[in-house]
Amino acid sequence: MQPYTTFQNAALLILRLITAAIFFVAGYSKIPFWSGTHEGVSATMLVITKITSIAEPLGAIALLLGFLTRLAAGGLTIIMIGAILVLQFMYGIGFVTPTSAGWNMPLAVLGGCLILIAFGAGRWSVDNGRMKR
């Protein structure tokens, strides 16, 4: 692992915390899809939603701890690419909308995940402790 300055390590920690919080909330918001029937949701989308309701919090925990950060960020990157594709091509939502965010928010989170893939978790992480062994 490349030695970073204290400022760079702090920035990577903050990025991990913010990204983890986003994915915790995203995973939590999908819990209702585990019960009942949902009109207008295809069986395929329901399965994908259930899978991401598990994968997002697990990835968030990994980022929070800085454990297998590059791998976790890679998995979350795939989820964000899928989210952008669904928003753009299935729902026809543009980059921004007049009343709310479009796929600009998933794109920003995707950028954060790519930074974590490129630079890792930083000094204050489980990954760093594992590298010292």
N, CA and C atoms as a LAMMPS dump frame, in Angstrom:
ITEM: TIMESTEP
0
ITEM: NUMBER OF ATOMS
399
ITEM: BOX BOUNDS ff ff ff
-5.0000000000000000e+02 5.0000000000000000e+02
-5.0000000000000000e+02 5.0000000000000000e+02
-5.0000000000000000e+02 5.0000000000000000e+02
ITEM: ATOMS id mol type element x y z
1 1 1 N 0.848 -1.177 0
2 1 2 C 0 0 0
3 1 3 C 0.892 1.238 0
4 2 1 N 0.569 2.153 -0.854
5 2 2 C 1.324 3.394 -0.977
6 2 3 C 1.129 4.242 0.276
7 3 1 N 2.222 4.825 0.789
8 3 2 C 2.042 5.693 1.962
9 3 3 C 1.397 7.02 1.543
10 4 1 N 0.313 7.366 2.209
11 4 2 C -0.393 8.604 1.941
12 4 3 C -0.162 9.578 3.072
13 5 1 N -0.385 10.854 2.807
14 5 2 C -0.3 11.862 3.858
15 5 3 C -1.501 11.708 4.786
16 6 1 N -1.44 12.344 5.922
17 6 2 C -2.561 12.302 6.858
18 6 3 C -3.822 12.852 6.209
19 7 1 N -3.678 13.924 5.449
20 7 2 C -4.832 14.508 4.755
21 7 3 C -5.442 13.515 3.77
22 8 1 N -4.606 12.812 3.015
23 8 2 C -5.106 11.833 2.044
24 8 3 C -5.792 10.66 2.743
25 9 1 N -5.198 10.193 3.856
26 9 2 C -5.835 9.125 4.623
27 9 3 C -7.173 9.566 5.186
28 10 1 N -7.244 10.807 5.66
29 10 2 C -8.507 11.331 6.177
30 10 3 C -9.543 11.431 5.06
31 11 1 N -9.122 11.868 3.879
32 11 2 C -10.044 11.977 2.748
33 11 3 C -10.574 10.608 2.343
34 12 1 N -9.723 9.597 2.325
35 12 2 C -10.177 8.245 1.988
36 12 3 C -11.127 7.705 3.056
37 13 1 N -10.849 7.988 4.322
38 13 2 C -11.752 7.565 5.395
39 13 3 C -13.113 8.241 5.252
40 14 1 N -13.119 9.531 5.003
41 14 2 C -14.379 10.263 4.839
42 14 3 C -15.146 9.728 3.631
43 15 1 N -14.447 9.473 2.54
44 15 2 C -15.1 8.908 1.355
45 15 3 C -15.709 7.549 1.675
46 16 1 N -14.985 6.716 2.417
47 16 2 C -15.522 5.403 2.805
48 16 3 C -16.758 5.557 3.678
49 17 1 N -16.73 6.483 4.626
50 17 2 C -17.869 6.685 5.531
51 17 3 C -19.1 7.174 4.779
52 18 1 N -18.906 8.15 3.912
53 18 2 C -20.036 8.694 3.145
54 18 3 C -20.61 7.641 2.205
55 19 1 N -19.742 6.933 1.51
56 19 2 C -20.2 5.913 0.566
57 19 3 C -20.91 4.785 1.306
58 20 1 N -20.369 4.387 2.45
59 20 2 C -21.02 3.348 3.252
60 20 3 C -22.403 3.8 3.699
61 21 1 N -22.533 5.039 4.142
62 21 2 C -23.834 5.554 4.581
63 21 3 C -24.846 5.511 3.435
64 22 1 N -24.416 5.888 2.244
65 22 2 C -25.311 5.875 1.081
66 22 3 C -25.808 4.457 0.807
67 23 1 N -24.904 3.483 0.872
68 23 2 C -25.307 2.114 0.574
69 23 3 C -26.114 1.486 1.702
70 24 1 N -25.88 1.875 2.96
71 24 2 C -26.746 1.412 4.054
72 24 3 C -28.179 1.877 3.827
73 25 1 N -28.341 3.142 3.505
74 25 2 C -29.679 3.694 3.267
75 25 3 C -30.327 3.022 2.058
76 26 1 N -29.551 2.819 0.996
77 26 2 C -30.093 2.179 -0.206
78 26 3 C -30.549 0.756 0.085
79 27 1 N -29.758 0.015 0.835
80 27 2 C -30.138 -1.346 1.186
81 27 3 C -31.359 -1.376 2.097
82 28 1 N -31.409 -0.464 3.062
83 28 2 C -32.533 -0.39 3.998
84 28 3 C -33.835 -0.064 3.265
85 29 1 N -33.753 0.782 2.256
86 29 2 C -34.967 1.178 1.531
87 29 3 C -35.553 0.034 0.708
88 30 1 N -34.8 -1.029 0.513
89 30 2 C -35.28 -2.166 -0.27
90 30 3 C -35.905 -3.265 0.596
91 31 1 N -35.882 -3.133 1.901
92 31 2 C -36.436 -4.15 2.798
93 31 3 C -37.909 -4.442 2.512
94 32 1 N -38.758 -3.446 2.212
95 32 2 C -40.172 -3.76 1.932
96 32 3 C -40.38 -4.73 0.761
97 33 1 N -39.41 -4.874 -0.11
98 33 2 C -39.556 -5.77 -1.253
99 33 3 C -39.466 -7.242 -0.848
100 34 1 N -39.116 -7.518 0.409
101 34 2 C -39.042 -8.896 0.881
102 34 3 C -40.406 -9.435 1.295
103 35 1 N -41.401 -8.568 1.438
104 35 2 C -42.723 -9.045 1.846
105 35 3 C -43.792 -8.491 0.913
106 36 1 N -44.835 -9.268 0.751
107 36 2 C -45.965 -8.811 -0.051
108 36 3 C -45.696 -8.843 -1.542
109 37 1 N -46.707 -8.452 -2.28
110 37 2 C -46.584 -8.363 -3.73
111 37 3 C -46.45 -6.898 -4.11
112 38 1 N -45.778 -6.667 -5.193
113 38 2 C -45.515 -5.299 -5.627
114 38 3 C -45.945 -5.166 -7.078
115 39 1 N -47.017 -4.415 -7.275
116 39 2 C -47.535 -4.228 -8.623
117 39 3 C -46.566 -3.408 -9.459
118 40 1 N -46.436 -3.789 -10.69
119 40 2 C -45.582 -3.051 -11.605
120 40 3 C -44.115 -3.433 -11.527
121 41 1 N -43.767 -4.389 -10.66
122 41 2 C -42.377 -4.825 -10.536
123 41 3 C -42.284 -6.238 -11.105
124 42 1 N -41.439 -6.402 -12.119
125 42 2 C -41.291 -7.721 -12.729
126 42 3 C -40.585 -8.671 -11.764
127 43 1 N -40.731 -9.954 -12.012
128 43 2 C -40.088 -10.962 -11.165
129 43 3 C -38.571 -10.799 -11.189
130 44 1 N -38.03 -10.482 -12.346
131 44 2 C -36.58 -10.291 -12.468
132 44 3 C -36.115 -9.102 -11.636
133 45 1 N -36.832 -7.991 -11.747
134 45 2 C -36.453 -6.806 -10.964
135 45 3 C -36.619 -7.052 -9.467
136 46 1 N -37.602 -7.856 -9.086
137 46 2 C -37.802 -8.172 -7.678
138 46 3 C -36.623 -8.981 -7.14
139 47 1 N -36.149 -9.942 -7.907
140 47 2 C -34.988 -10.742 -7.5
141 47 3 C -33.743 -9.857 -7.407
142 48 1 N -33.533 -9.02 -8.41
143 48 2 C -32.374 -8.118 -8.392
144 48 3 C -32.45 -7.182 -7.191
145 49 1 N -33.62 -6.68 -6.885
146 49 2 C -33.795 -5.785 -5.746
147 49 3 C -33.49 -6.51 -4.443
148 50 1 N -33.932 -7.744 -4.316
149 50 2 C -33.651 -8.512 -3.099
150 50 3 C -32.151 -8.791 -2.961
151 51 1 N -31.506 -9.127 -4.067
152 51 2 C -30.058 -9.378 -4.024
153 51 3 C -29.311 -8.117 -3.615
154 52 1 N -29.676 -6.98 -4.213
155 52 2 C -28.979 -5.739 -3.872
156 52 3 C -29.303 -5.286 -2.443
157 53 1 N -30.459 -5.696 -1.913
158 53 2 C -30.779 -5.339 -0.526
159 53 3 C -29.852 -6.046 0.454
160 54 1 N -29.226 -7.118 0.012
161 54 2 C -28.228 -7.819 0.832
162 54 3 C -26.824 -7.318 0.494
163 55 1 N -26.529 -7.176 -0.801
164 55 2 C -25.181 -6.806 -1.24
165 55 3 C -24.786 -5.392 -0.82
166 56 1 N -25.73 -4.459 -0.883
167 56 2 C -25.395 -3.07 -0.548
168 56 3 C -24.97 -2.897 0.912
169 57 1 N -25.721 -3.437 1.885
170 57 2 C -25.245 -3.294 3.272
171 57 3 C -23.944 -4.05 3.539
172 58 1 N -23.762 -5.213 2.915
173 58 2 C -22.508 -5.938 3.099
174 58 3 C -21.325 -5.142 2.542
175 59 1 N -21.518 -4.57 1.364
176 59 2 C -20.482 -3.715 0.793
177 59 3 C -20.225 -2.494 1.658
178 60 1 N -21.292 -1.94 2.23
179 60 2 C -21.153 -0.775 3.106
180 60 3 C -20.344 -1.123 4.35
181 61 1 N -20.6 -2.283 4.93
182 61 2 C -19.832 -2.706 6.109
183 61 3 C -18.363 -2.859 5.744
184 62 1 N -18.099 -3.477 4.592
185 62 2 C -16.71 -3.65 4.148
186 62 3 C -16.028 -2.296 3.972
187 63 1 N -16.726 -1.328 3.352
188 63 2 C -16.133 0.006 3.178
189 63 3 C -15.931 0.695 4.525
190 64 1 N -16.909 0.556 5.398
191 64 2 C -16.825 1.189 6.709
192 64 3 C -15.584 0.723 7.461
193 65 1 N -15.334 -0.573 7.414
194 65 2 C -14.172 -1.136 8.105
195 65 3 C -12.887 -1.008 7.292
196 66 1 N -13.026 -0.766 6.007
197 66 2 C -11.851 -0.766 5.143
198 66 3 C -11.354 -2.186 4.938
199 67 1 N -12.268 -3.133 4.82
200 67 2 C -11.942 -4.542 4.669
201 67 3 C -12.235 -4.968 3.232
202 68 1 N -11.231 -5.474 2.544
203 68 2 C -11.362 -5.838 1.129
204 68 3 C -11.994 -4.682 0.35
205 69 1 N -11.476 -3.506 0.593
206 69 2 C -12.077 -2.273 0.089
207 69 3 C -12.173 -2.252 -1.427
208 70 1 N -11.099 -2.611 -2.097
209 70 2 C -11.123 -2.558 -3.563
210 70 3 C -12.147 -3.538 -4.13
211 71 1 N -12.234 -4.712 -3.55
212 71 2 C -13.206 -5.705 -4.003
213 71 3 C -14.631 -5.233 -3.724
214 72 1 N -14.879 -4.721 -2.516
215 72 2 C -16.209 -4.223 -2.162
216 72 3 C -16.608 -3.053 -3.059
217 73 1 N -15.681 -2.135 -3.269
218 73 2 C -15.976 -0.986 -4.135
219 73 3 C -16.234 -1.447 -5.568
220 74 1 N -15.553 -2.5 -6.006
221 74 2 C -15.802 -3.05 -7.336
222 74 3 C -17.216 -3.605 -7.458
223 75 1 N -17.656 -4.337 -6.46
224 75 2 C -19.018 -4.858 -6.464
225 75 3 C -20.05 -3.747 -6.428
226 76 1 N -19.794 -2.727 -5.622
227 76 2 C -20.719 -1.597 -5.53
228 76 3 C -20.709 -0.779 -6.824
229 77 1 N -19.578 -0.762 -7.515
230 77 2 C -19.5 -0.106 -8.823
231 77 3 C -20.446 -0.781 -9.811
232 78 1 N -20.459 -2.102 -9.795
233 78 2 C -21.359 -2.84 -10.688
234 78 3 C -22.809 -2.491 -10.377
235 79 1 N -23.134 -2.389 -9.086
236 79 2 C -24.497 -2.014 -8.693
237 79 3 C -24.826 -0.611 -9.205
238 80 1 N -23.887 0.321 -9.102
239 80 2 C -24.146 1.692 -9.55
240 80 3 C -24.3 1.771 -11.061
241 81 1 N -23.515 1.005 -11.79
242 81 2 C -23.689 0.97 -13.252
243 81 3 C -25.075 0.434 -13.58
244 82 1 N -25.495 -0.611 -12.88
245 82 2 C -26.842 -1.144 -13.076
246 82 3 C -27.91 -0.12 -12.745
247 83 1 N -27.708 0.634 -11.663
248 83 2 C -28.687 1.656 -11.272
249 83 3 C -28.811 2.731 -12.349
250 84 1 N -27.685 3.148 -12.892
251 84 2 C -27.714 4.165 -13.95
252 84 3 C -28.436 3.627 -15.183
253 85 1 N -28.144 2.39 -15.561
254 85 2 C -28.795 1.795 -16.73
255 85 3 C -30.304 1.657 -16.518
256 86 1 N -30.711 1.23 -15.323
257 86 2 C -32.142 1.097 -15.032
258 86 3 C -32.822 2.462 -15.079
259 87 1 N -32.22 3.456 -14.427
260 87 2 C -32.825 4.786 -14.418
261 87 3 C -32.935 5.364 -15.825
262 88 1 N -31.892 5.205 -16.617
263 88 2 C -31.864 5.796 -17.948
264 88 3 C -32.737 5.039 -18.938
265 89 1 N -32.58 3.728 -18.998
266 89 2 C -33.201 2.98 -20.083
267 89 3 C -34.531 2.322 -19.724
268 90 1 N -34.731 1.952 -18.473
269 90 2 C -36.022 1.354 -18.109
270 90 3 C -37.045 2.417 -17.726
271 91 1 N -36.587 3.418 -16.977
272 91 2 C -37.513 4.441 -16.496
273 91 3 C -37.43 5.746 -17.277
274 92 1 N -36.458 5.883 -18.148
275 92 2 C -36.338 7.076 -18.973
276 92 3 C -36.013 8.336 -18.193
277 93 1 N -35.387 8.183 -17.049
278 93 2 C -35.026 9.342 -16.229
279 93 3 C -33.694 9.882 -16.73
280 94 1 N -33.631 11.176 -16.933
281 94 2 C -32.422 11.806 -17.437
282 94 3 C -31.387 12.041 -16.35
283 95 1 N -30.352 12.751 -16.722
284 95 2 C -29.256 13.059 -15.792
285 95 3 C -29.785 13.807 -14.57
286 96 1 N -30.657 14.764 -14.799
287 96 2 C -31.373 15.458 -13.724
288 96 3 C -32.817 15.641 -14.178
289 97 1 N -33.69 15.865 -13.222
290 97 2 C -35.084 16.145 -13.546
291 97 3 C -35.452 17.477 -12.902
292 98 1 N -36.557 18.084 -13.316
293 98 2 C -36.93 19.379 -12.731
294 98 3 C -37.234 19.313 -11.231
295 99 1 N -37.684 18.154 -10.748
296 99 2 C -38.107 18.08 -9.346
297 99 3 C -37.191 17.266 -8.443
298 100 1 N -36.297 16.478 -9.015
299 100 2 C -35.426 15.647 -8.18
300 100 3 C -34.186 15.236 -8.969
301 101 1 N -33.348 14.51 -8.285
302 101 2 C -32.132 14.016 -8.937
303 101 3 C -32.486 12.947 -9.956
304 102 1 N -31.673 12.823 -10.948
305 102 2 C -31.809 11.753 -11.926
306 102 3 C -30.734 10.732 -11.656
307 103 1 N -29.993 10.373 -12.696
308 103 2 C -28.912 9.425 -12.473
309 103 3 C -27.583 10.12 -12.181
310 104 1 N -27.643 11.413 -11.861
311 104 2 C -26.429 12.118 -11.463
312 104 3 C -25.929 11.643 -10.101
313 105 1 N -26.844 11.292 -9.19
314 105 2 C -26.423 10.821 -7.869
315 105 3 C -25.739 9.455 -7.958
316 106 1 N -26.313 8.468 -8.649
317 106 2 C -25.581 7.213 -8.803
318 106 3 C -24.233 7.4 -9.511
319 107 1 N -24.152 8.354 -10.419
320 107 2 C -22.889 8.615 -11.102
321 107 3 C -21.843 9.155 -10.132
322 108 1 N -22.251 10.025 -9.212
323 108 2 C -21.33 10.556 -8.207
324 108 3 C -20.848 9.449 -7.271
325 109 1 N -21.753 8.575 -6.859
326 109 2 C -21.374 7.451 -5.992
327 109 3 C -20.449 6.505 -6.754
328 110 1 N -20.73 6.292 -8.029
329 110 2 C -19.857 5.481 -8.878
330 110 3 C -18.445 6.063 -8.89
331 111 1 N -18.345 7.379 -9.003
332 111 2 C -17.038 8.034 -8.967
333 111 3 C -16.304 7.769 -7.667
334 112 1 N -17.012 7.83 -6.55
335 112 2 C -16.397 7.538 -5.257
336 112 3 C -15.906 6.109 -5.177
337 113 1 N -16.698 5.175 -5.705
338 113 2 C -16.284 3.772 -5.72
339 113 3 C -15.034 3.566 -6.574
340 114 1 N -14.974 4.251 -7.709
341 114 2 C -13.79 4.137 -8.574
342 114 3 C -12.539 4.682 -7.89
343 115 1 N -12.687 5.746 -7.119
344 115 2 C -11.559 6.28 -6.361
345 115 3 C -11.08 5.251 -5.335
346 116 1 N -12.017 4.593 -4.658
347 116 2 C -11.632 3.58 -3.671
348 116 3 C -10.977 2.378 -4.335
349 117 1 N -11.421 2.017 -5.537
350 117 2 C -10.757 0.934 -6.274
351 117 3 C -9.321 1.339 -6.601
352 118 1 N -9.139 2.57 -7.047
353 118 2 C -7.818 3.027 -7.484
354 118 3 C -6.849 3.229 -6.321
355 119 1 N -7.336 3.781 -5.209
356 119 2 C -6.436 4.188 -4.134
357 119 3 C -6.533 3.342 -2.874
358 120 1 N -7.515 2.472 -2.778
359 120 2 C -7.645 1.631 -1.596
360 120 3 C -8.251 2.386 -0.429
361 121 1 N -8.157 1.772 0.736
362 121 2 C -8.839 2.29 1.926
363 121 3 C -8.031 3.322 2.697
364 122 1 N -6.745 3.366 2.491
365 122 2 C -5.913 4.274 3.27
366 122 3 C -5.389 3.607 4.537
367 123 1 N -4.684 4.378 5.336
368 123 2 C -4.005 3.864 6.523
369 123 3 C -4.977 3.381 7.589
370 124 1 N -6.093 4.058 7.752
371 124 2 C -7.018 3.757 8.846
372 124 3 C -8.055 2.744 8.395
373 125 1 N -7.594 1.503 8.218
374 125 2 C -8.457 0.461 7.692
375 125 3 C -7.945 -0.91 8.095
376 126 1 N -8.831 -1.891 8.007
377 126 2 C -8.451 -3.274 8.231
378 126 3 C -7.467 -3.714 7.149
379 127 1 N -7.677 -3.257 5.919
380 127 2 C -6.778 -3.61 4.81
381 127 3 C -5.334 -3.234 5.143
382 128 1 N -5.126 -2.073 5.738
383 128 2 C -3.788 -1.629 6.072
384 128 3 C -3.171 -2.556 7.119
385 129 1 N -3.944 -2.959 8.101
386 129 2 C -3.452 -3.891 9.108
387 129 3 C -3.1 -5.249 8.519
388 130 1 N -3.869 -5.684 7.542
389 130 2 C -3.593 -6.952 6.871
390 130 3 C -2.328 -6.88 6.027
391 131 1 N -2.042 -5.698 5.451
392 131 2 C -0.86 -5.542 4.588
393 131 3 C 0.426 -5.582 5.409
394 132 1 N 0.368 -5.188 6.667
395 132 2 C 1.566 -5.135 7.51
396 132 3 C 2.055 -6.511 7.901
397 133 1 N 1.199 -7.523 7.798
398 133 2 C 1.583 -8.885 8.218
399 133 3 C 2.5 -9.518 7.245
